[in-house]
Amino acid sequence: MPTNPPPWTWSTRGRAAAWSPEPAPRPRTGLNAEVFTATLSTVHDIGYARAAVERIAAAAGIAKSTVYRRWPSKGALIVDCLLDAFGPAPPEEGADWAELMSPMIRWIAAKTAGSGVGDAFAGVFSDAVSDPALREILSTRLQDPCRLALQGALDEHENRVLFFIDVAVAVAVGTLFPGWA
């Protein structure tokens, strides 16, 4: 009676037989975009706190393990969603504080007004207060690149740029989420 071949093969080259798995399938193109869309949709529908990785994976139509292969935590996934949603915002070279403050606040407000983006933004920053690993991810992936771009554009010391970012975010977040200010 014929049987289906096993999903692995035995190699008899050399002295001992060795197990050799079939090659892994290629990653799906566009998977990150699908996961980001599912993440922001889930956050919008049920809130940041209830948007577990299991629910996000189900909404994206993938296994939870697929999410965890790409992102070590929900926080890391949310940070990458925010990076994707915000995109680059290069300030104009040679601009001064006054020329940048109003457009920066409008840019932050417009980006966080997107479906699920504001909730994800507020939630991930709130979680970072008690999660040092998430604080590090936020710092290296989101805040530092923004700070360095502003430092270059404004030709200012790091502390002044950090103050500018704090003010811009506080004004934008305080406008959009009055309870957070």
N, CA, C and O of each residue as an XYZ file, in Angstrom:
724
protein
N       0.844     -1.171      0.000
C       0.000      0.000      0.000
C       0.895      1.242      0.000
O       1.725      1.392      0.897
N       0.745      2.141     -0.992
C       1.605      3.333     -1.051
C       1.250      4.318      0.061
O       0.085      4.471      0.429
N       2.259      4.966      0.577
C       2.066      5.990      1.611
C       2.635      7.303      1.128
O       3.487      7.345      0.240
N       2.154      8.363      1.720
C       2.695      9.684      1.386
C       4.101      9.795      1.951
O       4.371      9.306      3.048
N       4.999     10.434      1.209
C       6.353     10.596      1.741
C       6.342     11.511      2.958
O       5.513     12.418      3.043
N       7.255     11.283      3.905
C       7.301     12.138      5.096
C       7.739     13.551      4.720
O       8.330     13.750      3.658
N       7.458     14.534      5.578
C       7.850     15.914      5.279
C       9.338     16.144      5.484
O       9.783     17.292      5.451
N      10.105     15.120      5.690
C      11.538     15.213      5.855
C      12.181     14.055      5.123
O      11.493     13.097      4.772
N      13.451     14.114      4.889
C      14.165     13.042      4.197
C      15.383     12.647      5.005
O      15.886     13.413      5.827
N      15.839     11.454      4.757
C      17.058     10.977      5.402
C      18.178     11.010      4.392
O      18.016     10.549      3.262
N      19.302     11.546      4.784
C      20.470     11.590      3.926
C      21.433     10.504      4.383
O      21.754     10.400      5.567
N      21.880      9.711      3.448
C      22.822      8.648      3.814
C      24.228      8.975      3.357
O      25.098      8.105      3.380
N      24.464     10.174      2.953
C      25.829     10.561      2.607
C      26.658     10.573      3.867
O      26.176     10.965      4.930
N      27.873     10.157      3.761
C      28.720     10.099      4.944
C      28.457      8.818      5.701
O      27.899      7.873      5.142
N      28.842      8.767      6.943
C      28.770      7.536      7.716
C      27.412      7.282      8.347
O      26.988      6.132      8.457
N      26.721      8.345      8.765
C      25.453      8.141      9.471
C      24.330      8.843      8.718
O      24.544      9.819      7.999
N      23.144      8.319      8.907
C      21.985      8.961      8.303
C      21.687     10.248      9.068
O      21.813     10.284     10.292
N      21.296     11.297      8.358
C      21.000     12.585      8.988
C      19.626     13.066      8.549
O      19.236     12.890      7.395
N      18.908     13.664      9.462
C      17.583     14.200      9.162
C      17.727     15.540      8.480
O      18.543     16.359      8.902
N      16.958     15.784      7.436
C      17.034     17.035      6.691
C      15.620     17.544      6.442
O      14.899     16.948      5.642
N      15.192     18.635      7.102
C      13.833     19.145      6.898
C      13.686     19.762      5.515
O      14.666     20.139      4.874
N      12.437     19.854      5.074
C      12.176     20.554      3.822
C      12.498     22.030      4.018
O      12.399     22.542      5.133
N      12.877     22.710      2.957
C      13.169     24.149      3.120
C      11.922     24.899      3.572
O      10.799     24.579      3.181
N      12.152     25.890      4.392
C      11.051     26.714      4.902
C      10.464     27.548      3.773
O      11.186     27.946      2.859
N       9.157     27.818      3.826
C       8.569     28.667      2.786
C       9.089     30.096      2.889
O       9.502     30.547      3.957
N       9.061     30.798      1.763
C       9.508     32.199      1.742
C       8.509     33.066      2.505
O       7.309     32.791      2.486
N       8.995     34.109      3.175
C       8.076     35.008      3.885
C       7.123     35.690      2.899
O       7.488     35.987      1.762
N       5.899     35.930      3.363
C       4.911     36.615      2.523
C       5.297     38.081      2.372
O       5.646     38.758      3.338
N       5.224     38.538      1.157
C       5.479     39.964      0.949
C       4.246     40.737      1.405
O       3.112     40.294      1.220
N       4.484     41.869      1.989
C       3.390     42.697      2.455
C       2.807     42.285      3.799
O       1.812     42.853      4.249
N       3.428     41.294      4.444
C       2.885     40.823      5.717
C       2.933     41.911      6.787
O       1.986     42.061      7.558
N       4.023     42.666      6.839
C       4.104     43.731      7.843
C       2.957     44.713      7.681
O       2.347     45.115      8.672
N       2.651     45.104      6.454
C       1.560     46.052      6.221
C       0.227     45.456      6.681
O      -0.600     46.159      7.261
N       0.020     44.169      6.424
C      -1.214     43.509      6.867
C      -1.306     43.503      8.391
O      -2.364     43.770      8.960
N      -0.183     43.194      9.042
C      -0.163     43.148     10.507
C      -0.369     44.554     11.075
O      -1.098     44.715     12.054
N       0.258     45.572     10.483
C       0.091     46.941     10.970
C      -1.367     47.382     10.838
O      -1.913     47.999     11.753
N      -1.992     47.072      9.715
C      -3.397     47.422      9.517
C      -4.273     46.719     10.546
O      -5.156     47.335     11.143
N      -4.026     45.426     10.752
C      -4.800     44.661     11.737
C      -4.563     45.193     13.144
O      -5.493     45.244     13.949
N      -3.341     45.586     13.447
C      -3.015     46.107     14.771
C      -3.774     47.394     15.056
O      -4.440     47.514     16.084
N      -3.673     48.352     14.148
C      -4.340     49.640     14.369
C      -5.863     49.487     14.362
O      -6.561     50.180     15.102
N      -6.372     48.591     13.536
C      -7.811     48.336     13.515
C      -8.275     47.723     14.839
O      -9.316     48.100     15.377
N      -7.493     46.777     15.354
C      -7.825     46.134     16.629
C      -7.764     47.142     17.768
O      -8.653     47.180     18.618
N      -6.721     47.954     17.786
C      -6.596     48.986     18.826
C      -7.770     49.961     18.734
O      -8.326     50.364     19.756
N      -8.138     50.330     17.540
C      -9.272     51.251     17.353
C     -10.578     50.616     17.843
O     -11.386     51.277     18.495
N     -10.780     49.338     17.527
C     -12.043     48.663     17.853
C     -12.204     48.337     19.340
O     -13.280     48.521     19.908
N     -11.117     47.847     19.970
C     -11.272     47.357     21.351
C     -10.375     48.048     22.359
O     -10.449     47.753     23.552
N      -9.524     48.967     21.902
C      -8.636     49.692     22.808
C      -7.261     49.045     22.901
O      -7.085     47.858     22.626
N      -6.308     49.852     23.293
C      -4.918     49.394     23.379
C      -4.751     48.244     24.371
O      -4.126     47.232     24.053
N      -5.302     48.397     25.553
C      -5.086     47.407     26.615
C      -5.616     46.023     26.232
O      -5.003     45.013     26.578
N      -6.739     45.964     25.526
C      -7.339     44.676     25.169
C      -6.811     44.121     23.854
O      -7.129     42.988     23.492
N      -6.016     44.893     23.139
C      -5.477     44.456     21.849
C      -4.274     43.545     22.064
O      -3.131     43.959     21.871
N      -4.536     42.306     22.462
C      -3.469     41.331     22.691
C      -2.921     40.836     21.350
O      -3.589     40.928     20.320
N      -1.714     40.320     21.383
C      -1.084     39.801     20.170
C      -1.952     38.707     19.541
O      -2.033     38.610     18.317
N      -2.598     37.890     20.366
C      -3.464     36.835     19.839
C      -4.592     37.427     18.991
O      -4.897     36.909     17.917
N      -5.208     38.505     19.469
C      -6.302     39.147     18.724
C      -5.785     39.812     17.455
O      -6.433     39.759     16.409
N      -4.627     40.433     17.552
C      -4.036     41.089     16.380
C      -3.715     40.049     15.315
O      -4.001     40.258     14.137
N      -3.121     38.926     15.724
C      -2.785     37.857     14.778
C      -4.051     37.307     14.118
O      -4.078     37.081     12.909
N      -5.089     37.097     14.914
C      -6.350     36.592     14.352
C      -6.928     37.581     13.343
O      -7.419     37.177     12.289
N      -6.873     38.870     13.660
C      -7.386     39.887     12.740
C      -6.574     39.931     11.443
O      -7.112     40.235     10.379
N      -5.276     39.627     11.539
C      -4.410     39.615     10.349
C      -4.493     38.295      9.601
O      -3.996     38.183      8.480
N      -5.126     37.284     10.218
C      -5.239     35.976      9.581
C      -3.944     35.189      9.585
O      -3.658     34.431      8.659
N      -3.159     35.380     10.648
C      -1.878     34.673     10.760
C      -1.765     34.059     12.150
O      -2.578     34.335     13.032
N      -0.756     33.231     12.331
C      -0.516     32.621     13.635
C       0.171     33.612     14.566
O       0.932     34.473     14.125
N      -0.106     33.476     15.845
C       0.533     34.321     16.856
C       2.057     34.191     16.772
O       2.778     35.170     16.967
N       2.543     32.981     16.483
C       3.995     32.763     16.398
C       4.617     33.574     15.263
O       5.782     33.963     15.352
N       3.859     33.832     14.203
C       4.362     34.663     13.103
C       4.618     36.079     13.586
O       5.606     36.702     13.196
N       3.742     36.586     14.424
C       3.931     37.933     14.985
C       5.167     37.941     15.868
O       6.009     38.833     15.756
N       5.280     36.945     16.751
C       6.401     36.919     17.691
C       7.744     36.652     17.003
O       8.790     36.983     17.562
N       7.736     36.064     15.811
C       8.992     35.909     15.068
C       9.510     37.262     14.596
O      10.716     37.449     14.435
N       8.610     38.193     14.376
C       8.999     39.510     13.870
C       9.156     40.558     14.965
O      10.023     41.427     14.876
N       8.324     40.478     15.991
C       8.348     41.458     17.079
C       8.360     40.720     18.411
O       7.550     39.816     18.617
N       9.266     41.087     19.324
C       9.374     40.357     20.598
C       8.228     40.619     21.571
O       8.040     39.866     22.528
N       7.457     41.686     21.330
C       6.379     42.032     22.260
C       5.332     42.878     21.548
O       5.558     43.378     20.446
N       4.204     43.023     22.186
C       3.156     43.900     21.664
C       3.677     45.331     21.552
O       3.390     46.023     20.575
N       4.437     45.772     22.543
C       4.989     47.123     22.518
C       5.884     47.358     21.319
O       5.799     48.403     20.675
N       6.750     46.386     21.010
C       7.642     46.520     19.851
C       6.833     46.577     18.557
O       7.161     47.336     17.645
N       5.779     45.774     18.485
C       4.894     45.804     17.311
C       4.231     47.175     17.176
O       4.174     47.735     16.081
N       3.735     47.709     18.278
C       3.066     49.014     18.250
C       4.046     50.113     17.828
O       3.682     51.001     17.058
N       5.281     50.059     18.325
C       6.279     51.065     17.936
C       6.494     51.016     16.427
O       6.540     52.061     15.779
N       6.628     49.816     15.857
C       6.809     49.720     14.407
C       5.565     50.184     13.652
O       5.680     50.767     12.574
N       4.376     49.933     14.207
C       3.140     50.457     13.608
C       3.180     51.977     13.576
O       2.837     52.595     12.568
N       3.599     52.573     14.680
C       3.668     54.030     14.750
C       4.698     54.580     13.770
O       4.452     55.589     13.108
N       5.850     53.921     13.676
C       6.859     54.364     12.714
C       6.299     54.323     11.299
O       6.539     55.225     10.496
N       5.548     53.262     11.003
C       4.946     53.129      9.685
C       3.864     54.198      9.477
O       3.788     54.810      8.411
N       3.041     54.413     10.488
C       1.943     55.389     10.377
C       2.461     56.825     10.291
O       1.935     57.635      9.528
N       3.492     57.132     11.074
C       4.017     58.498     11.090
C       4.873     58.778      9.872
O       4.820     59.876      9.319
N       5.663     57.801      9.445
C       6.555     58.054      8.325
C       7.564     59.124      8.683
O       7.551     59.638      9.801
N       8.429     59.465      7.759
C       9.436     60.486      8.067
C       8.829     61.883      8.090
O       7.911     62.199      7.332
N       9.358     62.693      8.964
C       8.947     64.104      9.028
C      10.196     64.959      9.088
O      10.507     65.537     10.129
N      10.910     65.042      7.982
C      12.158     65.815      8.025
C      11.885     67.304      8.140
O      11.208     67.886      7.293
N      12.413     67.919      9.193
C      12.241     69.368      9.321
C      13.085     70.091      8.277
O      14.064     69.552      7.761
N      12.693     71.292      7.988
C      13.436     72.087      7.026
C      14.762     72.526      7.637
O      14.814     72.988      8.777
N      15.815     72.376      6.869
C      17.139     72.812      7.330
C      17.136     74.319      7.556
O      16.550     75.074      6.780
N      17.785     74.739      8.607
C      17.908     76.159      8.899
C      16.675     76.783      9.520
O      16.629     77.995      9.733
N      15.668     75.961      9.813
C      14.459     76.494     10.432
C      14.753     76.848     11.892
O      15.667     76.295     12.504
N      13.973     77.768     12.431
C      14.131     78.077     13.850
C      12.935     77.508     14.621
O      12.022     76.927     14.035
N      12.962     77.685     15.935
C      11.922     77.121     16.802
C      10.526     77.557     16.379
O       9.616     76.736     16.270
N      10.368     78.840     16.146
C       9.051     79.381     15.825
C       8.517     78.815     14.507
O       7.323     78.549     14.373
N       9.417     78.635     13.541
C       8.997     78.093     12.246
C       8.627     76.615     12.326
O       7.866     76.126     11.492
N       9.151     75.904     13.311
C       8.900     74.470     13.418
C       7.783     74.093     14.381
O       7.120     73.075     14.182
N       7.563     74.886     15.412
C       6.639     74.489     16.474
C       5.225     74.234     15.946
O       4.674     73.158     16.174
N       4.645     75.180     15.265
C       3.268     75.036     14.798
C       3.115     73.898     13.784
O       2.203     73.084     13.930
N       3.972     73.813     12.764
C       3.832     72.686     11.827
C       4.060     71.330     12.501
O       3.412     70.346     12.146
N       4.968     71.274     13.461
C       5.241     70.012     14.159
C       4.021     69.578     14.968
O       3.666     68.399     14.969
N       3.391     70.505     15.644
C       2.196     70.175     16.427
C       1.074     69.721     15.494
O       0.389     68.739     15.782
N       0.882     70.422     14.387
C      -0.155     70.022     13.426
C       0.151     68.643     12.839
O      -0.760     67.839     12.644
N       1.426     68.365     12.555
C       1.825     67.073     11.997
C       1.540     65.950     12.992
O       0.970     64.925     12.620
N       1.934     66.137     14.259
C       1.675     65.118     15.290
C       0.172     64.911     15.457
O      -0.297     63.775     15.538
N      -0.576     66.004     15.510
C      -2.029     65.911     15.682
C      -2.674     65.182     14.504
O      -3.557     64.347     14.703
N      -2.245     65.488     13.293
C      -2.825     64.835     12.107
C      -2.498     63.348     12.096
O      -3.355     62.526     11.771
N      -1.282     63.002     12.443
C      -0.884     61.589     12.425
C      -1.592     60.796     13.520
O      -2.021     59.667     13.280
N      -1.721     61.361     14.707
C      -2.355     60.623     15.802
C      -3.876     60.590     15.677
O      -4.537     59.852     16.407
N      -4.436     61.376     14.763
C      -5.884     61.356     14.552
C      -6.314     60.157     13.720
O      -7.506     59.860     13.636
N      -5.352     59.456     13.096
C      -5.679     58.285     12.290
C      -6.307     57.178     13.123
O      -6.085     57.094     14.331
N      -7.083     56.340     12.476
C      -7.806     55.265     13.143
C      -6.870     54.350     13.928
O      -6.072     53.621     13.339
N      -6.968     54.387     15.240
C      -6.155     53.540     16.104
C      -4.795     54.107     16.455
O      -4.183     53.669     17.429
N      -4.305     55.068     15.689
C      -2.950     55.593     15.901
C      -2.860     56.337     17.229
O      -1.915     56.119     17.987
N      -3.809     57.198     17.525
C      -3.785     57.961     18.781
C      -3.846     57.052     19.989
O      -3.112     57.252     20.957
N      -4.727     56.040     19.945
C      -4.820     55.093     21.058
C      -3.540     54.289     21.211
O      -3.083     54.046     22.328
N      -2.955     53.874     20.080
C      -1.702     53.122     20.129
C      -0.576     53.994     20.690
O       0.227     53.540     21.505
N      -0.532     55.247     20.243
C       0.482     56.207     20.696
C       0.390     56.399     22.206
O       1.388     56.280     22.917
N      -0.816     56.696     22.689
C      -1.009     56.920     24.122
C      -0.745     55.643     24.914
O      -0.130     55.697     25.978
N      -1.197     54.509     24.417
C      -1.029     53.240     25.125
C       0.411     52.797     25.250
O       0.838     52.358     26.318
N       1.163     52.907     24.172
C       2.548     52.435     24.215
C       3.401     53.330     25.115
O       4.289     52.841     25.813
N       3.135     54.634     25.099
C       3.881     55.521     25.994
C       3.486     55.282     27.447
O       4.325     55.371     28.343
N       2.225     54.983     27.678
C       1.770     54.666     29.032
C       2.418     53.370     29.535
O       2.875     53.311     30.677
N       2.461     52.341     28.697
C       3.106     51.074     29.075
C       4.604     51.246     29.324
O       5.179     50.567     30.175
N       5.225     52.148     28.584
C       6.671     52.344     28.710
C       7.073     52.888     30.073
O       8.224     52.740     30.485
N       6.141     53.510     30.772
C       6.440     54.042     32.103
C       6.912     52.927     33.032
O       7.818     53.131     33.840
N       6.301     51.751     32.920
C       6.648     50.644     33.815
C       7.398     49.510     33.120
O       7.611     48.461     33.728
N       7.803     49.693     31.869
C       8.480     48.637     31.121
C       9.795     49.158     30.550
O       9.797     49.821     29.513
N      10.920     48.865     31.218
C      12.214     49.382     30.748
C      12.587     48.918     29.336
O      13.189     49.679     28.579
N      12.240     47.689     28.978
C      12.563     47.194     27.635
C      11.798     47.993     26.578
O      12.354     48.329     25.533
N      10.542     48.295     26.843
C       9.748     49.087     25.908
C      10.263     50.518     25.852
O      10.282     51.122     24.779
N      10.681     51.071     26.989
C      11.272     52.421     26.987
C      12.494     52.457     26.078
O      12.687     53.419     25.334
N      13.309     51.428     26.132
C      14.506     51.363     25.286
C      14.120     51.287     23.804
O      14.728     51.958     22.970
N      13.118     50.478     23.479
C      12.655     50.370     22.092
C      12.131     51.719     21.613
O      12.470     52.163     20.517
N      11.300     52.376     22.434
C      10.779     53.692     22.070
C      11.905     54.694     21.870
O      11.890     55.482     20.924
N      12.868     54.657     22.760
C      13.974     55.602     22.681
C      14.787     55.403     21.407
O      15.034     56.361     20.674
N      15.204     54.172     21.138
C      16.108     53.933     20.008
C      15.400     53.959     18.665
O      15.999     54.365     17.669
N      14.142     53.538     18.609
C      13.460     53.416     17.317
C      12.621     54.640     16.953
O      12.440     54.934     15.772
N      12.110     55.353     17.952
C      11.178     56.447     17.660
C      11.737     57.811     18.065
O      11.788     58.729     17.246
N      12.152     57.945     19.314
C      12.549     59.252     19.820
C      13.928     59.702     19.335
O      14.083     60.846     18.908
N      14.919     58.831     19.392
C      16.272     59.237     18.990
C      16.358     59.697     17.534
O      16.967     60.732     17.263
N      15.764     58.956     16.583
C      15.824     59.454     15.196
C      15.172     60.831     15.029
O      15.675     61.674     14.287
N      14.061     61.052     15.716
C      13.392     62.358     15.653
C      14.283     63.438     16.264
O      14.441     64.520     15.697
N      14.859     63.135     17.418
C      15.738     64.099     18.095
C      16.933     64.442     17.219
O      17.286     65.614     17.089
N      17.560     63.438     16.617
C      18.747     63.681     15.791
C      18.404     64.512     14.553
O      19.183     65.378     14.154
N      17.247     64.253     13.945
C      16.834     65.039     12.780
C      16.605     66.495     13.176
O      17.016     67.408     12.460
N      15.951     66.709     14.313
C      15.711     68.084     14.777
C      17.009     68.778     15.180
O      17.183     69.969     14.921
N      17.919     68.037     15.811
C      19.204     68.634     16.178
C      19.931     69.133     14.939
O      20.501     70.225     14.936
N      19.906     68.319     13.885
C      20.566     68.723     12.646
C      19.895     69.921     12.003
O      20.568     70.818     11.495
N      18.570     69.937     12.025
C      17.837     71.032     11.381
C      17.956     72.335     12.149
O      18.074     73.407     11.556
N      17.923     72.240     13.480
C      17.936     73.449     14.299
C      19.337     73.862     14.731
O      19.545     74.983     15.195
N      20.287     72.963     14.579
C      21.648     73.210     15.030
C      21.647     73.648     16.493
O      22.246     74.659     16.863
N      20.953     72.852     17.316
C      20.799     73.142     18.742
C      21.338     71.993     19.580
O      21.529     70.883     19.081
N      21.581     72.265     20.849
C      22.028     71.267     21.803
C      20.920     70.239     22.046
O      19.736     70.557     21.932
N      21.303     69.027     22.376
C      20.358     67.929     22.593
C      19.262     68.282     23.603
O      18.092     67.985     23.365
N      19.623     68.905     24.715
C      18.630     69.219     25.743
C      17.558     70.193     25.249
O      16.385     70.056     25.595
N      17.960     71.169     24.447
C      16.967     72.112     23.892
C      16.041     71.395     22.930
O      14.841     71.671     22.900
N      16.587     70.471     22.136
C      15.766     69.716     21.187
C      14.804     68.801     21.939
O      13.641     68.681     21.554
N      15.269     68.161     22.998
C      14.399     67.303     23.797
C      13.257     68.116     24.409
O      12.118     67.652     24.469
N      13.569     69.317     24.856
C      12.534     70.194     25.387
C      11.507     70.532     24.298
O      10.302     70.496     24.546
N      11.984     70.859     23.104
C      11.109     71.173     21.987
C      10.186     69.993     21.686
O       8.983     70.180     21.506
N      10.739     68.781     21.631
C       9.935     67.589     21.363
C       8.892     67.401     22.463
O       7.725     67.127     22.180
N       9.316     67.549     23.715
C       8.376     67.402     24.833
C       7.220     68.387     24.729
O       6.064     68.019     24.941
N       7.527     69.635     24.405
C       6.483     70.658     24.293
C       5.552     70.332     23.125
O       4.332     70.396     23.274
N       6.110     69.985     21.976
C       5.286     69.692     20.800
C       4.367     68.502     21.057
O       3.182     68.549     20.726
N       4.905     67.445     21.643
C       4.094     66.258     21.930
C       3.054     66.575     22.990
O       1.901     66.163     22.866
N       3.445     67.307     24.039
C       2.494     67.641     25.104
C       1.340     68.482     24.578
O       0.188     68.248     24.943
N       1.631     69.448     23.732
C       0.572     70.289     23.178
C      -0.328     69.462     22.269
O      -1.552     69.559     22.353
N       0.274     68.641     21.392
C      -0.527     67.823     20.469
C      -1.363     66.807     21.236
O      -2.558     66.669     20.975
N      -0.754     66.099     22.172
C      -1.469     65.081     22.939
C      -2.502     65.737     23.846
O      -3.611     65.222     23.988
N      -2.161     66.850     24.455
C      -3.110     67.553     25.314
C      -4.321     68.059     24.548
O      -5.424     68.130     25.090
N      -4.109     68.410     23.285
C      -5.217     68.857     22.442
C      -6.109     67.691     22.052
O      -7.335     67.802     22.070
N      -5.481     66.561     21.694
C      -6.248     65.404     21.233
C      -6.824     64.576     22.376
O      -7.918     64.022     22.268
N      -6.075     64.500     23.472
C      -6.484     63.685     24.620
C      -6.457     64.561     25.859
O      -5.486     64.506     26.614
N      -7.477     65.361     26.097
C      -7.452     66.332     27.191
C      -7.136     65.726     28.567
O      -6.535     66.405     29.400
N      -7.513     64.501     28.820
C      -7.237     63.879     30.110
C      -5.777     63.546     30.317
O      -5.357     63.301     31.447
N      -4.979     63.531     29.231
C      -3.557     63.162     29.334
C      -2.665     64.343     29.652
O      -1.547     64.156     30.132
N      -3.126     65.543     29.400
C      -2.250     66.715     29.576
C      -2.093     67.097     31.027
O      -1.390     68.058     31.340
